Amino acid sequence: MEPYRLNYTNPNSPRWGDTSQNSVIVKVTFEGSTEEFDFLCSPDEEVQLHSIDLRTNALNGDYGTIQPYQSPADITGQECQDILADVVDVMKSEETDADYIAALENLKTSSPSASMVWSEENGGYEWNNVTWPEKS
């Protein structure tokens, strides 16, 4: 992929994006949007030139002091139920086994205390209180 650069305004509020302090998250508004985003700037980026610029400038202190890393919040309640329903629908769309599809659909109502908890070790969310069906 060819390198490209998105235009942005008002970069601010940098914070570390990981515990090893390699990635930086910068709040920024991209051209064509009115919404401010938390944009993750990785040290391994080679294609998104705006990411390289934002990270370099943040490390230079151009946007203020880089704040400590904060683990993402756990996802619970209705937000988690909505994500679970979306995941189940995607999984069902890729399956042909009717029993497995039914077991997946059952997760939407049988996992009322489902939650998603951030795992520092895996660098992503893990499901809690969800028993995924086994394929036969």
VMD Tcl script that builds the backbone (N, CA, C; Angstrom):
set m [mol new atoms 408]
animate dup $m
set s [atomselect $m all]
$s set {name element resname resid chain x y z} {
  {N N MET 1 A 0.836 -1.173 0.000}
  {CA C MET 1 A 0.000 0.000 0.000}
  {C C MET 1 A 0.886 1.242 0.000}
  {N N GLU 2 A 0.488 2.212 -0.754}
  {CA C GLU 2 A 1.233 3.462 -0.839}
  {C C GLU 2 A 1.006 4.309 0.414}
  {N N PRO 3 A 2.031 4.968 0.897}
  {CA C PRO 3 A 1.853 5.863 2.049}
  {C C PRO 3 A 0.864 6.979 1.720}
  {N N TYR 4 A 0.110 7.396 2.723}
  {CA C TYR 4 A -0.843 8.493 2.540}
  {C C TYR 4 A -0.922 9.300 3.833}
  {N N ARG 5 A -1.463 10.498 3.712}
  {CA C ARG 5 A -1.566 11.392 4.858}
  {C C ARG 5 A -2.974 11.974 4.909}
  {N N LEU 6 A -3.630 11.847 6.058}
  {CA C LEU 6 A -4.909 12.509 6.297}
  {C C LEU 6 A -4.646 13.840 6.979}
  {N N ASN 7 A -5.408 14.847 6.602}
  {CA C ASN 7 A -5.301 16.144 7.261}
  {C C ASN 7 A -6.076 16.113 8.567}
  {N N TYR 8 A -5.567 16.795 9.563}
  {CA C TYR 8 A -6.196 16.798 10.881}
  {C C TYR 8 A -6.019 18.166 11.528}
  {N N THR 9 A -6.827 18.400 12.553}
  {CA C THR 9 A -6.713 19.641 13.314}
  {C C THR 9 A -6.757 19.325 14.800}
  {N N ASN 10 A -6.274 20.270 15.570}
  {CA C ASN 10 A -6.373 20.266 17.029}
  {C C ASN 10 A -5.889 18.988 17.718}
  {N N PRO 11 A -4.702 18.497 17.395}
  {CA C PRO 11 A -4.193 17.340 18.152}
  {C C PRO 11 A -3.958 17.752 19.609}
  {N N ASN 12 A -4.408 16.903 20.541}
  {CA C ASN 12 A -4.296 17.260 21.960}
  {C C ASN 12 A -4.402 16.016 22.830}
  {N N SER 13 A -4.174 16.202 24.104}
  {CA C SER 13 A -4.378 15.183 25.149}
  {C C SER 13 A -3.684 13.859 24.870}
  {N N PRO 14 A -2.384 13.860 24.605}
  {CA C PRO 14 A -1.705 12.586 24.347}
  {C C PRO 14 A -1.635 11.722 25.610}
  {N N ARG 15 A -1.754 10.424 25.405}
  {CA C ARG 15 A -1.566 9.465 26.501}
  {C C ARG 15 A -0.939 8.210 25.898}
  {N N TRP 16 A -0.238 7.466 26.744}
  {CA C TRP 16 A 0.383 6.235 26.271}
  {C C TRP 16 A -0.702 5.257 25.849}
  {N N GLY 17 A -0.456 4.540 24.753}
  {CA C GLY 17 A -1.430 3.587 24.227}
  {C C GLY 17 A -1.180 2.167 24.679}
  {N N ASP 18 A -0.127 1.945 25.442}
  {CA C ASP 18 A 0.178 0.599 25.934}
  {C C ASP 18 A 1.080 0.710 27.156}
  {N N THR 19 A 1.198 -0.387 27.873}
  {CA C THR 19 A 1.991 -0.378 29.101}
  {C C THR 19 A 3.482 -0.221 28.835}
  {N N SER 20 A 3.942 -0.592 27.645}
  {CA C SER 20 A 5.371 -0.478 27.328}
  {C C SER 20 A 5.740 0.912 26.803}
  {N N GLN 21 A 4.783 1.794 26.713}
  {CA C GLN 21 A 4.989 3.171 26.262}
  {C C GLN 21 A 5.644 3.236 24.882}
  {N N ASN 22 A 5.092 2.443 23.966}
  {CA C ASN 22 A 5.522 2.500 22.565}
  {C C ASN 22 A 4.524 3.280 21.721}
  {N N SER 23 A 3.244 2.970 21.885}
  {CA C SER 23 A 2.191 3.641 21.128}
  {C C SER 23 A 1.678 4.838 21.916}
  {N N VAL 24 A 1.190 5.836 21.177}
  {CA C VAL 24 A 0.632 7.033 21.785}
  {C C VAL 24 A -0.772 7.244 21.219}
  {N N ILE 25 A -1.710 7.580 22.075}
  {CA C ILE 25 A -3.058 7.940 21.640}
  {C C ILE 25 A -3.163 9.459 21.702}
  {N N VAL 26 A -3.598 10.055 20.598}
  {CA C VAL 26 A -3.752 11.503 20.517}
  {C C VAL 26 A -5.192 11.801 20.106}
  {N N LYS 27 A -5.833 12.729 20.797}
  {CA C LYS 27 A -7.157 13.190 20.373}
  {C C LYS 27 A -6.961 14.107 19.176}
  {N N VAL 28 A -7.745 13.873 18.112}
  {CA C VAL 28 A -7.572 14.626 16.879}
  {C C VAL 28 A -8.893 14.651 16.107}
  {N N THR 29 A -9.101 15.700 15.345}
  {CA C THR 29 A -10.251 15.794 14.445}
  {C C THR 29 A -9.719 15.726 13.021}
  {N N PHE 30 A -10.196 14.737 12.261}
  {CA C PHE 30 A -9.746 14.590 10.880}
  {C C PHE 30 A -10.593 15.453 9.956}
  {N N GLU 31 A -9.964 15.946 8.897}
  {CA C GLU 31 A -10.647 16.775 7.917}
  {C C GLU 31 A -11.882 16.043 7.395}
  {N N GLY 32 A -12.984 16.756 7.306}
  {CA C GLY 32 A -14.225 16.165 6.841}
  {C C GLY 32 A -15.098 15.638 7.963}
  {N N SER 33 A -14.596 15.701 9.197}
  {CA C SER 33 A -15.350 15.238 10.359}
  {C C SER 33 A -15.438 16.363 11.380}
  {N N THR 34 A -16.493 16.330 12.150}
  {CA C THR 34 A -16.613 17.282 13.259}
  {C C THR 34 A -16.358 16.587 14.586}
  {N N GLU 35 A -16.152 15.273 14.532}
  {CA C GLU 35 A -15.960 14.472 15.742}
  {C C GLU 35 A -14.478 14.341 16.074}
  {N N GLU 36 A -14.174 14.464 17.354}
  {CA C GLU 36 A -12.802 14.255 17.825}
  {C C GLU 36 A -12.616 12.773 18.122}
  {N N PHE 37 A -11.522 12.202 17.634}
  {CA C PHE 37 A -11.237 10.774 17.798}
  {C C PHE 37 A -10.011 10.572 18.677}
  {N N ASP 38 A -9.974 9.448 19.384}
  {CA C ASP 38 A -8.756 8.957 20.017}
  {C C ASP 38 A -8.027 8.155 18.945}
  {N N PHE 39 A -6.914 8.666 18.462}
  {CA C PHE 39 A -6.188 8.020 17.375}
  {C C PHE 39 A -4.916 7.376 17.908}
  {N N LEU 40 A -4.784 6.060 17.700}
  {CA C LEU 40 A -3.622 5.301 18.167}
  {C C LEU 40 A -2.491 5.414 17.154}
  {N N CYS 41 A -1.355 5.905 17.601}
  {CA C CYS 41 A -0.168 6.090 16.753}
  {C C CYS 41 A 0.870 5.042 17.138}
  {N N SER 42 A 1.092 4.094 16.251}
  {CA C SER 42 A 2.001 2.988 16.513}
  {C C SER 42 A 3.413 3.313 16.024}
  {N N PRO 43 A 4.435 2.834 16.735}
  {CA C PRO 43 A 5.807 3.072 16.278}
  {C C PRO 43 A 6.145 2.271 15.020}
  {N N ASP 44 A 5.328 1.274 14.684}
  {CA C ASP 44 A 5.587 0.429 13.525}
  {C C ASP 44 A 4.917 0.941 12.256}
  {N N GLU 45 A 4.214 2.062 12.350}
  {CA C GLU 45 A 3.457 2.574 11.208}
  {C C GLU 45 A 4.393 3.032 10.096}
  {N N GLU 46 A 4.075 2.621 8.867}
  {CA C GLU 46 A 4.869 3.039 7.712}
  {C C GLU 46 A 4.005 3.639 6.608}
  {N N VAL 47 A 2.682 3.421 6.672}
  {CA C VAL 47 A 1.791 3.827 5.595}
  {C C VAL 47 A 1.029 5.106 5.928}
  {N N GLN 48 A 0.513 5.205 7.138}
  {CA C GLN 48 A -0.272 6.371 7.539}
  {C C GLN 48 A 0.688 7.473 8.026}
  {N N LEU 49 A 1.043 8.350 7.129}
  {CA C LEU 49 A 2.028 9.374 7.448}
  {C C LEU 49 A 1.542 10.310 8.552}
  {N N HIS 50 A 0.249 10.539 8.635}
  {CA C HIS 50 A -0.301 11.380 9.704}
  {C C HIS 50 A -0.057 10.744 11.070}
  {N N SER 51 A -0.093 9.418 11.137}
  {CA C SER 51 A 0.166 8.713 12.389}
  {C C SER 51 A 1.619 8.922 12.825}
  {N N ILE 52 A 2.520 8.845 11.868}
  {CA C ILE 52 A 3.937 9.061 12.170}
  {C C ILE 52 A 4.144 10.485 12.687}
  {N N ASP 53 A 3.528 11.454 12.000}
  {CA C ASP 53 A 3.650 12.859 12.423}
  {C C ASP 53 A 3.094 13.066 13.832}
  {N N LEU 54 A 1.891 12.545 14.066}
  {CA C LEU 54 A 1.252 12.730 15.374}
  {C C LEU 54 A 2.092 12.123 16.490}
  {N N ARG 55 A 2.597 10.912 16.285}
  {CA C ARG 55 A 3.408 10.251 17.311}
  {C C ARG 55 A 4.700 11.020 17.571}
  {N N THR 56 A 5.378 11.413 16.499}
  {CA C THR 56 A 6.628 12.157 16.637}
  {C C THR 56 A 6.397 13.457 17.397}
  {N N ASN 57 A 5.354 14.191 17.008}
  {CA C ASN 57 A 5.060 15.461 17.672}
  {C C ASN 57 A 4.675 15.260 19.133}
  {N N ALA 58 A 3.920 14.189 19.416}
  {CA C ALA 58 A 3.543 13.899 20.808}
  {C C ALA 58 A 4.786 13.589 21.634}
  {N N LEU 59 A 5.686 12.778 21.083}
  {CA C LEU 59 A 6.918 12.439 21.801}
  {C C LEU 59 A 7.792 13.669 22.031}
  {N N ASN 60 A 7.705 14.640 21.123}
  {CA C ASN 60 A 8.460 15.885 21.265}
  {C C ASN 60 A 7.803 16.850 22.243}
  {N N GLY 61 A 6.615 16.493 22.754}
  {CA C GLY 61 A 5.924 17.349 23.711}
  {C C GLY 61 A 5.083 18.445 23.082}
  {N N ASP 62 A 4.871 18.392 21.776}
  {CA C ASP 62 A 4.126 19.439 21.081}
  {C C ASP 62 A 2.668 19.539 21.527}
  {N N TYR 63 A 2.115 18.465 22.055}
  {CA C TYR 63 A 0.705 18.466 22.465}
  {C C TYR 63 A 0.555 18.408 23.983}
  {N N GLY 64 A 1.640 18.645 24.697}
  {CA C GLY 64 A 1.624 18.581 26.153}
  {C C GLY 64 A 2.278 17.298 26.639}
  {N N THR 65 A 2.268 17.124 27.932}
  {CA C THR 65 A 2.863 15.940 28.554}
  {C C THR 65 A 2.032 14.704 28.234}
  {N N ILE 66 A 2.704 13.634 27.856}
  {CA C ILE 66 A 1.998 12.375 27.586}
  {C C ILE 66 A 1.532 11.794 28.916}
  {N N GLN 67 A 0.236 11.583 29.010}
  {CA C GLN 67 A -0.366 11.076 30.240}
  {C C GLN 67 A -0.181 9.554 30.336}
  {N N PRO 68 A -0.319 9.000 31.545}
  {CA C PRO 68 A -0.136 7.555 31.730}
  {C C PRO 68 A -1.144 6.728 30.939}
  {N N TYR 69 A -0.757 5.496 30.683}
  {CA C TYR 69 A -1.636 4.526 30.029}
  {C C TYR 69 A -2.830 4.223 30.918}
  {N N GLN 70 A -3.998 4.078 30.316}
  {CA C GLN 70 A -5.212 3.687 31.035}
  {C C GLN 70 A -5.816 2.483 30.332}
  {N N SER 71 A -6.009 1.400 31.062}
  {CA C SER 71 A -6.667 0.232 30.477}
  {C C SER 71 A -8.081 0.600 30.064}
  {N N PRO 72 A -8.541 0.082 28.937}
  {CA C PRO 72 A -9.927 0.329 28.549}
  {C C PRO 72 A -10.888 -0.216 29.607}
  {N N ALA 73 A -12.026 0.416 29.723}
  {CA C ALA 73 A -13.034 0.002 30.698}
  {C C ALA 73 A -13.676 -1.316 30.282}
  {N N ASP 74 A -14.108 -2.086 31.277}
  {CA C ASP 74 A -14.868 -3.299 30.991}
  {C C ASP 74 A -16.165 -2.907 30.293}
  {N N ILE 75 A -16.662 -3.802 29.470}
  {CA C ILE 75 A -17.922 -3.571 28.763}
  {C C ILE 75 A -18.961 -4.498 29.380}
  {N N THR 76 A -20.042 -3.924 29.872}
  {CA C THR 76 A -21.080 -4.697 30.561}
  {C C THR 76 A -22.455 -4.219 30.109}
  {N N GLY 77 A -23.477 -4.839 30.675}
  {CA C GLY 77 A -24.849 -4.383 30.469}
  {C C GLY 77 A -25.305 -4.455 29.024}
  {N N GLN 78 A -26.150 -3.501 28.651}
  {CA C GLN 78 A -26.757 -3.511 27.324}
  {C C GLN 78 A -25.718 -3.378 26.221}
  {N N GLU 79 A -24.678 -2.583 26.459}
  {CA C GLU 79 A -23.634 -2.437 25.441}
  {C C GLU 79 A -23.001 -3.800 25.134}
  {N N CYS 80 A -22.728 -4.578 26.165}
  {CA C CYS 80 A -22.141 -5.899 25.966}
  {C C CYS 80 A -23.138 -6.837 25.279}
  {N N GLN 81 A -24.410 -6.752 25.665}
  {CA C GLN 81 A -25.431 -7.595 25.026}
  {C C GLN 81 A -25.545 -7.274 23.537}
  {N N ASP 82 A -25.442 -6.009 23.183}
  {CA C ASP 82 A -25.509 -5.615 21.777}
  {C C ASP 82 A -24.309 -6.156 21.000}
  {N N ILE 83 A -23.118 -6.084 21.590}
  {CA C ILE 83 A -21.920 -6.610 20.934}
  {C C ILE 83 A -22.033 -8.120 20.779}
  {N N LEU 84 A -22.492 -8.798 21.830}
  {CA C LEU 84 A -22.665 -10.250 21.768}
  {C C LEU 84 A -23.634 -10.625 20.647}
  {N N ALA 85 A -24.733 -9.897 20.528}
  {CA C ALA 85 A -25.705 -10.178 19.467}
  {C C ALA 85 A -25.081 -9.989 18.084}
  {N N ASP 86 A -24.284 -8.944 17.927}
  {CA C ASP 86 A -23.615 -8.705 16.644}
  {C C ASP 86 A -22.619 -9.815 16.329}
  {N N VAL 87 A -21.843 -10.239 17.322}
  {CA C VAL 87 A -20.873 -11.319 17.121}
  {C C VAL 87 A -21.592 -12.607 16.736}
  {N N VAL 88 A -22.661 -12.910 17.440}
  {CA C VAL 88 A -23.437 -14.121 17.139}
  {C C VAL 88 A -23.977 -14.066 15.715}
  {N N ASP 89 A -24.503 -12.921 15.308}
  {CA C ASP 89 A -25.052 -12.799 13.951}
  {C C ASP 89 A -23.978 -13.016 12.886}
  {N N VAL 90 A -22.781 -12.483 13.114}
  {CA C VAL 90 A -21.684 -12.693 12.163}
  {C C VAL 90 A -21.300 -14.168 12.132}
  {N N MET 91 A -21.180 -14.782 13.299}
  {CA C MET 91 A -20.808 -16.198 13.357}
  {C C MET 91 A -21.857 -17.062 12.668}
  {N N LYS 92 A -23.135 -16.750 12.896}
  {CA C LYS 92 A -24.213 -17.525 12.268}
  {C C LYS 92 A -24.172 -17.409 10.749}
  {N N SER 93 A -23.814 -16.247 10.240}
  {CA C SER 93 A -23.798 -16.032 8.790}
  {C C SER 93 A -22.739 -16.880 8.098}
  {N N GLU 94 A -21.770 -17.361 8.858}
  {CA C GLU 94 A -20.681 -18.150 8.286}
  {C C GLU 94 A -20.846 -19.646 8.532}
  {N N GLU 95 A -21.978 -20.052 9.087}
  {CA C GLU 95 A -22.197 -21.449 9.454}
  {C C GLU 95 A -23.304 -22.092 8.622}
  {N N THR 96 A -23.242 -23.423 8.523}
  {CA C THR 96 A -24.295 -24.174 7.837}
  {C C THR 96 A -24.956 -25.197 8.767}
  {N N ASP 97 A -24.310 -25.527 9.878}
  {CA C ASP 97 A -24.832 -26.514 10.818}
  {C C ASP 97 A -25.979 -25.896 11.621}
  {N N ALA 98 A -27.197 -26.412 11.411}
  {CA C ALA 98 A -28.395 -25.839 12.036}
  {C C ALA 98 A -28.343 -25.905 13.563}
  {N N ASP 99 A -27.816 -27.000 14.122}
  {CA C ASP 99 A -27.734 -27.119 15.576}
  {C C ASP 99 A -26.773 -26.087 16.162}
  {N N TYR 100 A -25.656 -25.882 15.495}
  {CA C TYR 100 A -24.685 -24.895 15.963}
  {C C TYR 100 A -25.259 -23.482 15.845}
  {N N ILE 101 A -25.957 -23.217 14.756}
  {CA C ILE 101 A -26.597 -21.904 14.569}
  {C C ILE 101 A -27.608 -21.659 15.683}
  {N N ALA 102 A -28.390 -22.678 16.035}
  {CA C ALA 102 A -29.370 -22.535 17.116}
  {C C ALA 102 A -28.677 -22.294 18.455}
  {N N ALA 103 A -27.576 -22.992 18.696}
  {CA C ALA 103 A -26.832 -22.803 19.946}
  {C C ALA 103 A -26.254 -21.392 20.023}
  {N N LEU 104 A -25.774 -20.889 18.904}
  {CA C LEU 104 A -25.271 -19.515 18.877}
  {C C LEU 104 A -26.394 -18.526 19.175}
  {N N GLU 105 A -27.528 -18.711 18.531}
  {CA C GLU 105 A -28.671 -17.817 18.734}
  {C C GLU 105 A -29.103 -17.821 20.194}
  {N N ASN 106 A -29.017 -18.969 20.839}
  {CA C ASN 106 A -29.389 -19.100 22.240}
  {C C ASN 106 A -28.517 -18.232 23.154}
  {N N LEU 107 A -27.265 -17.950 22.731}
  {CA C LEU 107 A -26.372 -17.117 23.540}
  {C C LEU 107 A -26.954 -15.725 23.781}
  {N N LYS 108 A -27.760 -15.238 22.842}
  {CA C LYS 108 A -28.317 -13.891 22.960}
  {C C LYS 108 A -29.199 -13.741 24.195}
  {N N THR 109 A -29.839 -14.844 24.605}
  {CA C THR 109 A -30.735 -14.763 25.763}
  {C C THR 109 A -30.215 -15.522 26.980}
  {N N SER 110 A -29.238 -16.396 26.777}
  {CA C SER 110 A -28.772 -17.224 27.898}
  {C C SER 110 A -27.532 -16.656 28.591}
  {N N SER 111 A -27.097 -15.481 28.201}
  {CA C SER 111 A -25.883 -14.889 28.787}
  {C C SER 111 A -26.159 -13.480 29.303}
  {N N PRO 112 A -27.137 -13.321 30.208}
  {CA C PRO 112 A -27.500 -11.967 30.652}
  {C C PRO 112 A -26.402 -11.263 31.454}
  {N N SER 113 A -25.481 -12.028 32.034}
  {CA C SER 113 A -24.416 -11.385 32.817}
  {C C SER 113 A -23.087 -11.360 32.053}
  {N N ALA 114 A -23.163 -11.492 30.734}
  {CA C ALA 114 A -21.953 -11.449 29.920}
  {C C ALA 114 A -21.247 -10.116 30.107}
  {N N SER 115 A -19.922 -10.171 30.068}
  {CA C SER 115 A -19.135 -8.944 30.114}
  {C C SER 115 A -17.878 -9.163 29.287}
  {N N MET 116 A -17.264 -8.064 28.925}
  {CA C MET 116 A -16.000 -8.103 28.209}
  {C C MET 116 A -14.979 -7.366 29.076}
  {N N VAL 117 A -13.899 -8.064 29.424}
  {CA C VAL 117 A -12.887 -7.526 30.321}
  {C C VAL 117 A -11.581 -7.385 29.556}
  {N N TRP 118 A -10.929 -6.236 29.710}
  {CA C TRP 118 A -9.670 -5.994 29.013}
  {C C TRP 118 A -8.567 -6.865 29.588}
  {N N SER 119 A -7.806 -7.507 28.708}
  {CA C SER 119 A -6.668 -8.326 29.108}
  {C C SER 119 A -5.384 -7.649 28.650}
  {N N GLU 120 A -4.585 -7.197 29.613}
  {CA C GLU 120 A -3.294 -6.598 29.272}
  {C C GLU 120 A -2.393 -7.628 28.598}
  {N N GLU 121 A -2.476 -8.862 29.077}
  {CA C GLU 121 A -1.622 -9.923 28.545}
  {C C GLU 121 A -1.880 -10.170 27.063}
  {N N ASN 122 A -3.166 -10.193 26.674}
  {CA C ASN 122 A -3.530 -10.481 25.291}
  {C C ASN 122 A -3.722 -9.217 24.461}
  {N N GLY 123 A -3.774 -8.068 25.112}
  {CA C GLY 123 A -3.957 -6.823 24.380}
  {C C GLY 123 A -5.314 -6.691 23.731}
  {N N GLY 124 A -6.315 -7.270 24.356}
  {CA C GLY 124 A -7.670 -7.198 23.817}
  {C C GLY 124 A -8.694 -7.615 24.851}
  {N N TYR 125 A -9.955 -7.538 24.458}
  {CA C TYR 125 A -11.034 -7.929 25.365}
  {C C TYR 125 A -11.217 -9.435 25.372}
  {N N GLU 126 A -11.610 -9.953 26.539}
  {CA C GLU 126 A -11.967 -11.367 26.690}
  {C C GLU 126 A -13.381 -11.438 27.236}
  {N N TRP 127 A -14.124 -12.424 26.776}
  {CA C TRP 127 A -15.505 -12.613 27.232}
  {C C TRP 127 A -15.522 -13.273 28.604}
  {N N ASN 128 A -16.404 -12.818 29.465}
  {CA C ASN 128 A -16.687 -13.443 30.760}
  {C C ASN 128 A -18.156 -13.811 30.793}
  {N N ASN 129 A -18.459 -14.912 31.460}
  {CA C ASN 129 A -19.835 -15.374 31.651}
  {C C ASN 129 A -20.540 -15.691 30.337}
  {N N VAL 130 A -19.773 -16.185 29.369}
  {CA C VAL 130 A -20.334 -16.650 28.098}
  {C C VAL 130 A -19.765 -18.039 27.855}
  {N N THR 131 A -20.633 -19.005 27.649}
  {CA C THR 131 A -20.194 -20.353 27.324}
  {C C THR 131 A -20.449 -20.585 25.844}
  {N N TRP 132 A -19.379 -20.491 25.070}
  {CA C TRP 132 A -19.515 -20.636 23.626}
  {C C TRP 132 A -19.797 -22.090 23.285}
  {N N PRO 133 A -20.743 -22.328 22.377}
  {CA C PRO 133 A -21.052 -23.711 22.001}
  {C C PRO 133 A -19.902 -24.345 21.234}
  {N N GLU 134 A -19.787 -25.662 21.371}
  {CA C GLU 134 A -18.776 -26.421 20.648}
  {C C GLU 134 A -19.370 -26.891 19.334}
  {N N LYS 135 A -18.546 -26.851 18.295}
  {CA C LYS 135 A -18.991 -27.403 17.015}
  {C C LYS 135 A -18.924 -28.909 17.104}
  {N N SER 136 A -19.920 -29.564 16.512}
  {CA C SER 136 A -19.918 -31.034 16.556}
  {C C SER 136 A -19.177 -31.624 15.390}
}
mol reanalyze $m
mol bondsrecalc $m
mol representation Tube
mol addrep $m
